[in-house]
């Protein structure tokens, strides 16, 4: 197989139409976006805590995000630590959601 045949075969196998570099950029952008969401939730939580207000909604957002990430990692990698982390953060998200509606 020559270089062009290999590239064409790779494109056919890659359903998203993105090459490896584009996939890395795409994945990194979601990670960066998650960091920004986390930082904003932290800032809003600190602000509300300093003003003696409940901030369960922000904790729910972060723990639900982490739960989804850990469960996905468990499904793809089959490492039990990700399942444990996913269940733990899922329980935390559920508890914060309940607290949000109770307060």
TINU-294228 format. One record per residue: residue number from 1; x, y, z of N, C-alpha, C, CB in turn. Coordinates in nm, 2 decimals, decimal comma. Atoms other than C-alpha are relative to their C-alpha. Glycine has a CB too. Example, Ala and Ser with C-alpha at 12.3 -4.5 7.8 and 13.67 -1.06 7.14 Angstrom:
2
<num:1	neast:0,09	nnorth:-0,12	nup:0,00	caeast:1,23	canorth:-0,45	caup:0,78	ceast:0,09	cnorth:0,12	cup:0,00	cbeast:-0,10	cbnorth:0,00	cbup:0,12>
<num:2	neast:-0,09	nnorth:-0,11	nup:0,00	caeast:1,37	canorth:-0,11	caup:0,71	ceast:-0,08	cnorth:0,11	cup:0,08	cbeast:0,04	cbnorth:0,05	cbup:-0,14>
This chain:
103
<num:1	neast:0,08	nnorth:-0,12	nup:0,00	caeast:0,00	canorth:0,00	caup:0,00	ceast:0,09	cnorth:0,12	cup:0,00	cbeast:-0,10	cbnorth:0,00	cbup:0,12>
<num:2	neast:-0,07	nnorth:-0,12	nup:0,00	caeast:0,12	canorth:0,34	caup:-0,08	ceast:-0,06	cnorth:0,10	cup:0,10	cbeast:0,01	cbnorth:0,07	cbup:-0,14>
<num:3	neast:0,04	nnorth:-0,10	nup:-0,10	caeast:0,08	canorth:0,65	caup:0,13	ceast:-0,15	cnorth:0,05	cup:-0,02	cbeast:0,09	cbnorth:0,13	cbup:0,00>
<num:4	neast:0,14	nnorth:-0,05	nup:0,03	caeast:-0,24	canorth:0,77	caup:-0,04	ceast:-0,10	cnorth:-0,10	cup:0,03	cbeast:-0,01	cbnorth:0,04	cbup:-0,15>
<num:5	neast:0,10	nnorth:0,11	nup:-0,03	caeast:-0,41	canorth:0,43	caup:-0,01	ceast:-0,02	cnorth:0,00	cup:0,15	cbeast:0,05	cbnorth:-0,13	cbup:-0,05>
<num:6	neast:0,01	nnorth:0,01	nup:-0,15	caeast:-0,33	canorth:0,43	caup:0,37	ceast:-0,09	cnorth:0,12	cup:0,05	cbeast:0,14	cbnorth:0,01	cbup:0,06>
<num:7	neast:0,08	nnorth:-0,12	nup:-0,05	caeast:-0,47	canorth:0,79	caup:0,41	ceast:-0,15	cnorth:-0,02	cup:-0,04	cbeast:0,05	cbnorth:0,12	cbup:-0,07>
<num:8	neast:0,14	nnorth:0,02	nup:0,04	caeast:-0,79	canorth:0,70	caup:0,21	ceast:-0,07	cnorth:-0,11	cup:0,09	cbeast:-0,01	cbnorth:-0,05	cbup:-0,14>
<num:9	neast:0,06	nnorth:0,11	nup:-0,09	caeast:-0,84	canorth:0,38	caup:0,42	ceast:-0,03	cnorth:0,06	cup:0,14	cbeast:0,10	cbnorth:-0,12	cbup:0,01>
<num:10	neast:0,01	nnorth:-0,06	nup:-0,13	caeast:-0,79	canorth:0,58	caup:0,74	ceast:-0,13	cnorth:0,10	cup:0,00	cbeast:0,12	cbnorth:0,08	cbup:0,04>
<num:11	neast:0,11	nnorth:-0,09	nup:0,01	caeast:-1,05	canorth:0,84	caup:0,62	ceast:-0,13	cnorth:-0,07	cup:0,00	cbeast:0,01	cbnorth:0,09	cbup:-0,12>
<num:12	neast:0,12	nnorth:0,08	nup:0,00	caeast:-1,30	canorth:0,57	caup:0,55	ceast:-0,04	cnorth:-0,06	cup:0,14	cbeast:0,01	cbnorth:-0,11	cbup:-0,10>
<num:13	neast:0,02	nnorth:0,05	nup:-0,13	caeast:-1,25	canorth:0,42	caup:0,89	ceast:-0,04	cnorth:0,10	cup:0,10	cbeast:0,12	cbnorth:-0,07	cbup:0,05>
<num:14	neast:0,03	nnorth:-0,11	nup:-0,09	caeast:-1,28	canorth:0,76	caup:1,06	ceast:-0,13	cnorth:0,06	cup:-0,04	cbeast:0,12	cbnorth:0,10	cbup:0,00>
<num:15	neast:0,14	nnorth:-0,04	nup:0,04	caeast:-1,65	canorth:0,83	caup:1,05	ceast:-0,02	cnorth:0,15	cup:0,02	cbeast:-0,10	cbnorth:-0,08	cbup:0,07>
<num:16	neast:0,02	nnorth:-0,14	nup:-0,03	caeast:-1,62	canorth:1,18	caup:1,20	ceast:0,06	cnorth:0,09	cup:-0,11	cbeast:0,07	cbnorth:0,03	cbup:0,13>
<num:17	neast:-0,06	nnorth:-0,08	nup:0,10	caeast:-1,42	canorth:1,30	caup:0,90	ceast:0,12	cnorth:0,09	cup:0,05	cbeast:-0,10	cbnorth:0,09	cbup:-0,06>
<num:18	neast:-0,11	nnorth:-0,08	nup:-0,05	caeast:-1,15	canorth:1,45	caup:1,13	ceast:0,13	cnorth:-0,09	cup:0,00	cbeast:-0,03	cbnorth:0,04	cbup:0,15>
<num:19	neast:-0,12	nnorth:0,07	nup:-0,01	caeast:-0,79	canorth:1,36	caup:1,10	ceast:0,05	cnorth:0,00	cup:0,15	cbeast:0,11	cbnorth:0,07	cbup:-0,09>
<num:20	neast:-0,05	nnorth:0,02	nup:-0,14	caeast:-0,58	canorth:1,28	caup:1,41	ceast:0,02	cnorth:0,13	cup:0,07	cbeast:0,13	cbnorth:-0,08	cbup:0,00>
<num:21	neast:-0,03	nnorth:-0,13	nup:-0,06	caeast:-0,47	canorth:1,64	caup:1,47	ceast:-0,13	cnorth:0,07	cup:0,03	cbeast:0,08	cbnorth:0,09	cbup:-0,10>
<num:22	neast:0,13	nnorth:-0,07	nup:-0,02	caeast:-0,83	canorth:1,77	caup:1,43	ceast:-0,07	cnorth:-0,07	cup:0,12	cbeast:-0,09	cbnorth:-0,01	cbup:-0,12>
<num:23	neast:0,06	nnorth:0,07	nup:-0,11	caeast:-0,95	canorth:1,50	caup:1,68	ceast:0,06	cnorth:0,05	cup:0,13	cbeast:0,02	cbnorth:-0,15	cbup:-0,02>
<num:24	neast:-0,06	nnorth:-0,05	nup:-0,13	caeast:-0,69	canorth:1,61	caup:1,94	ceast:-0,04	cnorth:0,14	cup:0,03	cbeast:0,16	cbnorth:0,00	cbup:-0,02>
<num:25	neast:0,05	nnorth:-0,14	nup:-0,03	caeast:-0,79	canorth:1,98	caup:1,90	ceast:-0,14	cnorth:-0,01	cup:0,05	cbeast:0,02	cbnorth:0,08	cbup:-0,13>
<num:26	neast:0,14	nnorth:0,02	nup:-0,03	caeast:-1,15	canorth:1,88	caup:1,92	ceast:-0,01	cnorth:-0,05	cup:0,15	cbeast:-0,08	cbnorth:-0,09	cbup:-0,09>
<num:27	neast:0,01	nnorth:0,06	nup:-0,14	caeast:-1,10	canorth:1,67	caup:2,24	ceast:0,06	cnorth:0,10	cup:0,10	cbeast:0,08	cbnorth:-0,13	cbup:0,01>
<num:28	neast:-0,06	nnorth:-0,10	nup:-0,09	caeast:-0,87	canorth:1,94	caup:2,40	ceast:-0,09	cnorth:0,11	cup:0,02	cbeast:0,13	cbnorth:0,05	cbup:-0,06>
<num:29	neast:0,10	nnorth:-0,11	nup:-0,02	caeast:-1,13	canorth:2,21	caup:2,34	ceast:-0,11	cnorth:-0,03	cup:0,10	cbeast:-0,06	cbnorth:0,04	cbup:-0,14>
<num:30	neast:0,10	nnorth:0,04	nup:-0,10	caeast:-1,39	canorth:2,01	caup:2,53	ceast:0,06	cnorth:0,00	cup:0,14	cbeast:-0,06	cbnorth:-0,13	cbup:-0,03>
<num:31	neast:-0,07	nnorth:0,00	nup:-0,14	caeast:-1,14	canorth:1,96	caup:2,82	ceast:0,02	cnorth:0,14	cup:0,05	cbeast:0,13	cbnorth:-0,07	cbup:-0,01>
<num:32	neast:-0,02	nnorth:-0,14	nup:-0,04	caeast:-1,06	canorth:2,33	caup:2,82	ceast:-0,13	cnorth:0,06	cup:0,04	cbeast:0,07	cbnorth:0,08	cbup:-0,12>
<num:33	neast:0,13	nnorth:-0,05	nup:-0,04	caeast:-1,42	canorth:2,42	caup:2,82	ceast:-0,05	cnorth:-0,05	cup:0,13	cbeast:-0,10	cbnorth:-0,04	cbup:-0,11>
<num:34	neast:0,04	nnorth:0,05	nup:-0,13	caeast:-1,48	canorth:2,19	caup:3,11	ceast:0,08	cnorth:0,07	cup:0,12	cbeast:0,03	cbnorth:-0,15	cbup:0,01>
<num:35	neast:-0,08	nnorth:-0,07	nup:-0,11	caeast:-1,20	canorth:2,36	caup:3,31	ceast:-0,06	cnorth:0,14	cup:0,02	cbeast:0,15	cbnorth:0,01	cbup:-0,05>
<num:36	neast:0,06	nnorth:-0,13	nup:-0,02	caeast:-1,36	canorth:2,70	caup:3,24	ceast:-0,13	cnorth:-0,01	cup:0,07	cbeast:-0,02	cbnorth:0,07	cbup:-0,14>
<num:37	neast:0,13	nnorth:0,02	nup:-0,07	caeast:-1,70	canorth:2,58	caup:3,35	ceast:0,03	cnorth:-0,03	cup:0,15	cbeast:-0,08	cbnorth:-0,12	cbup:-0,06>
<num:38	neast:-0,03	nnorth:0,03	nup:-0,14	caeast:-1,54	canorth:2,44	caup:3,67	ceast:0,05	cnorth:0,12	cup:0,07	cbeast:0,11	cbnorth:-0,11	cbup:0,00>
<num:39	neast:-0,05	nnorth:-0,12	nup:-0,07	caeast:-1,36	canorth:2,76	caup:3,75	ceast:-0,11	cnorth:0,10	cup:0,02	cbeast:0,11	cbnorth:0,07	cbup:-0,09>
<num:40	neast:0,11	nnorth:-0,09	nup:-0,02	caeast:-1,67	canorth:2,97	caup:3,69	ceast:-0,09	cnorth:-0,05	cup:0,12	cbeast:-0,08	cbnorth:0,01	cbup:-0,13>
<num:41	neast:0,09	nnorth:0,06	nup:-0,11	caeast:-1,88	canorth:2,73	caup:3,92	ceast:0,07	cnorth:0,02	cup:0,13	cbeast:-0,02	cbnorth:-0,15	cbup:-0,03>
<num:42	neast:-0,07	nnorth:-0,02	nup:-0,12	caeast:-1,61	canorth:2,76	caup:4,18	ceast:-0,01	cnorth:0,14	cup:0,04	cbeast:0,15	cbnorth:-0,04	cbup:-0,01>
<num:43	neast:0,00	nnorth:-0,14	nup:-0,03	caeast:-1,60	canorth:3,14	caup:4,16	ceast:-0,14	cnorth:0,04	cup:0,05	cbeast:0,04	cbnorth:0,08	cbup:-0,12>
<num:44	neast:0,13	nnorth:-0,03	nup:-0,04	caeast:-1,98	canorth:3,16	caup:4,18	ceast:-0,04	cnorth:-0,06	cup:0,14	cbeast:-0,10	cbnorth:-0,05	cbup:-0,10>
<num:45	neast:0,02	nnorth:0,07	nup:-0,13	caeast:-1,99	canorth:2,91	caup:4,47	ceast:0,06	cnorth:0,08	cup:0,11	cbeast:0,05	cbnorth:-0,14	cbup:0,00>
<num:46	neast:-0,07	nnorth:-0,08	nup:-0,11	caeast:-1,73	canorth:3,11	caup:4,67	ceast:-0,08	cnorth:0,13	cup:0,02	cbeast:0,14	cbnorth:0,03	cbup:-0,04>
<num:47	neast:0,07	nnorth:-0,12	nup:-0,01	caeast:-1,92	canorth:3,43	caup:4,60	ceast:-0,13	cnorth:-0,02	cup:0,08	cbeast:-0,04	cbnorth:0,06	cbup:-0,14>
<num:48	neast:0,12	nnorth:0,02	nup:-0,07	caeast:-2,25	canorth:3,28	caup:4,72	ceast:0,02	cnorth:-0,04	cup:0,14	cbeast:-0,08	cbnorth:-0,11	cbup:-0,07>
<num:49	neast:-0,03	nnorth:0,04	nup:-0,13	caeast:-2,09	canorth:3,12	caup:5,02	ceast:0,04	cnorth:0,12	cup:0,09	cbeast:0,12	cbnorth:-0,10	cbup:0,00>
<num:50	neast:-0,03	nnorth:-0,12	nup:-0,08	caeast:-1,94	canorth:3,45	caup:5,13	ceast:-0,12	cnorth:0,09	cup:0,03	cbeast:0,11	cbnorth:0,08	cbup:-0,08>
<num:51	neast:0,12	nnorth:-0,08	nup:-0,02	caeast:-2,28	canorth:3,61	caup:5,10	ceast:-0,11	cnorth:-0,09	cup:0,07	cbeast:-0,06	cbnorth:0,05	cbup:-0,13>
<num:52	neast:0,09	nnorth:0,09	nup:-0,08	caeast:-2,43	canorth:3,32	caup:5,31	ceast:-0,12	cnorth:-0,05	cup:-0,08	cbeast:-0,05	cbnorth:0,07	cbup:0,13>
<num:53	neast:0,10	nnorth:0,05	nup:0,09	caeast:-2,63	canorth:3,18	caup:5,02	ceast:0,03	cnorth:-0,14	cup:-0,03	cbeast:-0,02	cbnorth:0,09	cbup:-0,12>
<num:54	neast:-0,03	nnorth:0,14	nup:0,04	caeast:-2,67	canorth:2,81	caup:4,92	ceast:0,05	cnorth:0,00	cup:-0,15	cbeast:-0,13	cbnorth:-0,08	cbup:0,01>
<num:55	neast:-0,06	nnorth:0,01	nup:0,14	caeast:-2,47	canorth:2,71	caup:4,61	ceast:0,00	cnorth:-0,14	cup:-0,05	cbeast:0,15	cbnorth:0,06	cbup:0,01>
<num:56	neast:0,01	nnorth:0,14	nup:0,04	caeast:-2,58	canorth:2,36	caup:4,55	ceast:-0,01	cnorth:-0,02	cup:-0,15	cbeast:-0,12	cbnorth:-0,07	cbup:0,06>
<num:57	neast:0,01	nnorth:0,01	nup:0,15	caeast:-2,66	canorth:2,42	caup:4,18	ceast:0,14	cnorth:-0,01	cup:-0,06	cbeast:-0,08	cbnorth:0,12	cbup:-0,05>
<num:58	neast:-0,13	nnorth:0,00	nup:0,07	caeast:-2,29	canorth:2,48	caup:4,10	ceast:0,07	cnorth:-0,13	cup:0,03	cbeast:0,08	cbnorth:0,12	cbup:0,05>
<num:59	neast:-0,07	nnorth:0,13	nup:-0,03	caeast:-2,17	canorth:2,17	caup:4,29	ceast:-0,07	cnorth:-0,11	cup:-0,08	cbeast:-0,02	cbnorth:-0,03	cbup:0,16>
<num:60	neast:0,07	nnorth:0,10	nup:0,08	caeast:-2,44	canorth:1,97	caup:4,11	ceast:0,05	cnorth:-0,01	cup:-0,14	cbeast:-0,15	cbnorth:0,03	cbup:0,00>
<num:61	neast:-0,05	nnorth:0,00	nup:0,13	caeast:-2,31	canorth:2,08	caup:3,78	ceast:0,13	cnorth:-0,07	cup:-0,01	cbeast:0,01	cbnorth:0,15	cbup:-0,05>
<num:62	neast:-0,14	nnorth:0,06	nup:0,01	caeast:-1,95	canorth:1,99	caup:3,85	ceast:0,00	cnorth:-0,15	cup:0,03	cbeast:0,09	cbnorth:0,07	cbup:0,11>
<num:63	neast:0,00	nnorth:0,15	nup:-0,04	caeast:-2,03	canorth:1,65	caup:4,02	ceast:-0,07	cnorth:-0,08	cup:-0,11	cbeast:-0,06	cbnorth:-0,02	cbup:0,13>
<num:64	neast:0,06	nnorth:0,07	nup:0,11	caeast:-2,26	canorth:1,56	caup:3,73	ceast:0,09	cnorth:-0,02	cup:-0,11	cbeast:-0,13	cbnorth:0,07	cbup:-0,04>
<num:65	neast:-0,10	nnorth:0,01	nup:0,11	caeast:-1,99	canorth:1,64	caup:3,48	ceast:0,10	cnorth:-0,10	cup:0,03	cbeast:0,06	cbnorth:0,14	cbup:-0,02>
<num:66	neast:-0,10	nnorth:0,10	nup:-0,03	caeast:-1,74	canorth:1,44	caup:3,67	ceast:-0,05	cnorth:-0,14	cup:0,00	cbeast:0,06	cbnorth:0,03	cbup:0,14>
<num:67	neast:0,06	nnorth:0,13	nup:0,00	caeast:-1,98	canorth:1,15	caup:3,71	ceast:0,00	cnorth:-0,05	cup:-0,15	cbeast:-0,14	cbnorth:0,00	cbup:0,06>
<num:68	neast:0,01	nnorth:0,04	nup:0,14	caeast:-2,04	canorth:1,14	caup:3,33	ceast:0,14	cnorth:-0,03	cup:-0,06	cbeast:-0,06	cbnorth:0,12	cbup:-0,08>
<num:69	neast:-0,13	nnorth:0,03	nup:0,05	caeast:-1,67	canorth:1,16	caup:3,26	ceast:0,06	cnorth:-0,13	cup:0,05	cbeast:0,10	cbnorth:0,11	cbup:0,04>
<num:70	neast:-0,05	nnorth:0,12	nup:-0,06	caeast:-1,58	canorth:0,88	caup:3,50	ceast:-0,07	cnorth:-0,12	cup:-0,05	cbeast:-0,01	cbnorth:0,00	cbup:0,15>
<num:71	neast:0,08	nnorth:0,12	nup:0,05	caeast:-1,86	canorth:0,65	caup:3,38	ceast:0,05	cnorth:-0,03	cup:-0,14	cbeast:-0,15	cbnorth:0,03	cbup:0,01>
<num:72	neast:-0,05	nnorth:0,02	nup:0,14	caeast:-1,75	canorth:0,70	caup:3,02	ceast:0,14	cnorth:-0,06	cup:0,00	cbeast:0,01	cbnorth:0,14	cbup:-0,08>
<num:73	neast:-0,13	nnorth:0,06	nup:-0,01	caeast:-1,39	canorth:0,63	caup:3,11	ceast:-0,01	cnorth:-0,15	cup:0,04	cbeast:0,09	cbnorth:0,07	cbup:0,10>
<num:74	neast:0,01	nnorth:0,14	nup:-0,04	caeast:-1,50	canorth:0,31	caup:3,29	ceast:-0,05	cnorth:-0,09	cup:-0,12	cbeast:-0,10	cbnorth:-0,01	cbup:0,12>
<num:75	neast:0,05	nnorth:0,08	nup:0,11	caeast:-1,70	canorth:0,19	caup:2,99	ceast:0,10	cnorth:-0,02	cup:-0,11	cbeast:-0,12	cbnorth:0,08	cbup:-0,07>
<num:76	neast:-0,10	nnorth:0,01	nup:0,11	caeast:-1,41	canorth:0,25	caup:2,75	ceast:0,12	cnorth:-0,07	cup:0,05	cbeast:0,04	cbnorth:0,13	cbup:-0,05>
<num:77	neast:-0,13	nnorth:0,06	nup:-0,04	caeast:-1,12	canorth:0,14	caup:2,97	ceast:-0,01	cnorth:-0,11	cup:0,10	cbeast:0,08	cbnorth:0,11	cbup:0,07>
<num:78	neast:0,03	nnorth:0,11	nup:-0,10	caeast:-1,28	canorth:-0,10	caup:3,22	ceast:0,08	cnorth:-0,01	cup:0,12	cbeast:0,01	cbnorth:-0,13	cbup:-0,08>
<num:79	neast:-0,07	nnorth:-0,01	nup:-0,13	caeast:-1,09	canorth:0,02	caup:3,52	ceast:-0,10	cnorth:0,03	cup:0,11	cbeast:0,12	cbnorth:0,11	cbup:-0,01>
<num:80	neast:0,10	nnorth:-0,01	nup:-0,11	caeast:-1,28	canorth:-0,02	caup:3,84	ceast:0,00	cnorth:0,13	cup:0,07	cbeast:0,02	cbnorth:-0,12	cbup:0,10>
<num:81	neast:-0,01	nnorth:-0,13	nup:-0,07	caeast:-1,15	canorth:0,30	caup:3,99	ceast:-0,09	cnorth:0,11	cup:-0,06	cbeast:0,15	cbnorth:0,05	cbup:0,00>
<num:82	neast:0,09	nnorth:-0,10	nup:0,06	caeast:-1,34	canorth:0,50	caup:3,73	ceast:-0,15	cnorth:-0,03	cup:0,03	cbeast:0,02	cbnorth:-0,01	cbup:-0,15>
<num:83	neast:0,14	nnorth:0,03	nup:-0,04	caeast:-1,66	canorth:0,31	caup:3,82	ceast:-0,03	cnorth:0,05	cup:0,14	cbeast:-0,02	cbnorth:-0,15	cbup:-0,01>
<num:84	neast:0,02	nnorth:-0,05	nup:-0,14	caeast:-1,61	canorth:0,39	caup:4,19	ceast:-0,01	cnorth:0,15	cup:0,00	cbeast:0,12	cbnorth:-0,05	cbup:0,09>
<num:85	neast:0,01	nnorth:-0,14	nup:0,01	caeast:-1,54	canorth:0,75	caup:4,11	ceast:-0,13	cnorth:0,05	cup:-0,06	cbeast:0,12	cbnorth:0,06	cbup:-0,07>
<num:86	neast:0,12	nnorth:-0,04	nup:0,07	caeast:-1,84	canorth:0,77	caup:3,88	ceast:-0,12	cnorth:-0,02	cup:0,09	cbeast:-0,02	cbnorth:-0,09	cbup:-0,12>
<num:87	neast:0,11	nnorth:0,02	nup:-0,10	caeast:-2,08	canorth:0,62	caup:4,14	ceast:0,01	cnorth:0,10	cup:0,11	cbeast:0,01	cbnorth:-0,14	cbup:0,06>
<num:88	neast:-0,01	nnorth:-0,10	nup:-0,11	caeast:-1,94	canorth:0,85	caup:4,41	ceast:-0,04	cnorth:0,14	cup:-0,04	cbeast:0,15	cbnorth:0,00	cbup:0,05>
<num:89	neast:0,04	nnorth:-0,13	nup:0,05	caeast:-1,97	canorth:1,16	caup:4,21	ceast:-0,14	cnorth:0,01	cup:-0,04	cbeast:0,09	cbnorth:0,05	cbup:-0,12>
<num:90	neast:0,14	nnorth:0,01	nup:0,04	caeast:-2,31	canorth:1,05	caup:4,08	ceast:-0,09	cnorth:0,02	cup:0,13	cbeast:-0,03	cbnorth:-0,13	cbup:-0,07>
<num:91	neast:0,07	nnorth:-0,01	nup:-0,12	caeast:-2,43	canorth:1,01	caup:4,44	ceast:0,01	cnorth:0,15	cup:0,06	cbeast:0,05	cbnorth:-0,10	cbup:0,11>
<num:92	neast:-0,01	nnorth:-0,14	nup:-0,05	caeast:-2,29	canorth:1,36	caup:4,53	ceast:-0,08	cnorth:0,09	cup:-0,09	cbeast:0,15	cbnorth:0,04	cbup:-0,01>
<num:93	neast:0,08	nnorth:-0,08	nup:0,08	caeast:-2,46	canorth:1,51	caup:4,23	ceast:-0,15	cnorth:-0,01	cup:0,04	cbeast:0,02	cbnorth:-0,04	cbup:-0,15>
<num:94	neast:0,14	nnorth:0,02	nup:-0,04	caeast:-2,79	canorth:1,35	caup:4,33	ceast:-0,04	cnorth:0,07	cup:0,13	cbeast:-0,03	cbnorth:-0,15	cbup:0,01>
<num:95	neast:0,02	nnorth:-0,06	nup:-0,13	caeast:-2,75	canorth:1,47	caup:4,69	ceast:-0,01	cnorth:0,15	cup:-0,01	cbeast:0,11	cbnorth:-0,04	cbup:0,10>
<num:96	neast:0,01	nnorth:-0,14	nup:0,02	caeast:-2,68	canorth:1,82	caup:4,58	ceast:-0,12	cnorth:0,05	cup:-0,07	cbeast:0,13	cbnorth:0,05	cbup:-0,08>
<num:97	neast:0,12	nnorth:-0,03	nup:0,07	caeast:-2,97	canorth:1,82	caup:4,34	ceast:-0,12	cnorth:0,00	cup:0,10	cbeast:-0,03	cbnorth:-0,10	cbup:-0,11>
<num:98	neast:0,10	nnorth:0,00	nup:-0,09	caeast:-3,20	canorth:1,72	caup:4,62	ceast:0,01	cnorth:0,12	cup:0,10	cbeast:0,00	cbnorth:-0,13	cbup:0,09>
<num:99	neast:-0,02	nnorth:-0,11	nup:-0,09	caeast:-3,05	canorth:1,98	caup:4,85	ceast:-0,04	cnorth:0,13	cup:-0,07	cbeast:0,14	cbnorth:0,01	cbup:0,05>
<num:100	neast:0,04	nnorth:-0,12	nup:0,08	caeast:-3,10	canorth:2,25	caup:4,58	ceast:-0,15	cnorth:0,02	cup:0,01	cbeast:0,05	cbnorth:-0,02	cbup:-0,14>
<num:101	neast:0,14	nnorth:-0,02	nup:0,00	caeast:-3,47	canorth:2,18	caup:4,57	ceast:-0,06	cnorth:0,01	cup:0,14	cbeast:-0,07	cbnorth:-0,12	cbup:-0,08>
<num:102	neast:0,05	nnorth:-0,01	nup:-0,13	caeast:-3,51	canorth:2,15	caup:4,94	ceast:0,03	cnorth:0,14	cup:0,07	cbeast:0,06	cbnorth:-0,11	cbup:0,09>
<num:103	neast:-0,04	nnorth:-0,12	nup:-0,07	caeast:-3,34	canorth:2,48	caup:5,03	ceast:-0,07	cnorth:0,12	cup:-0,07	cbeast:0,15	cbnorth:0,02	cbup:-0,01>
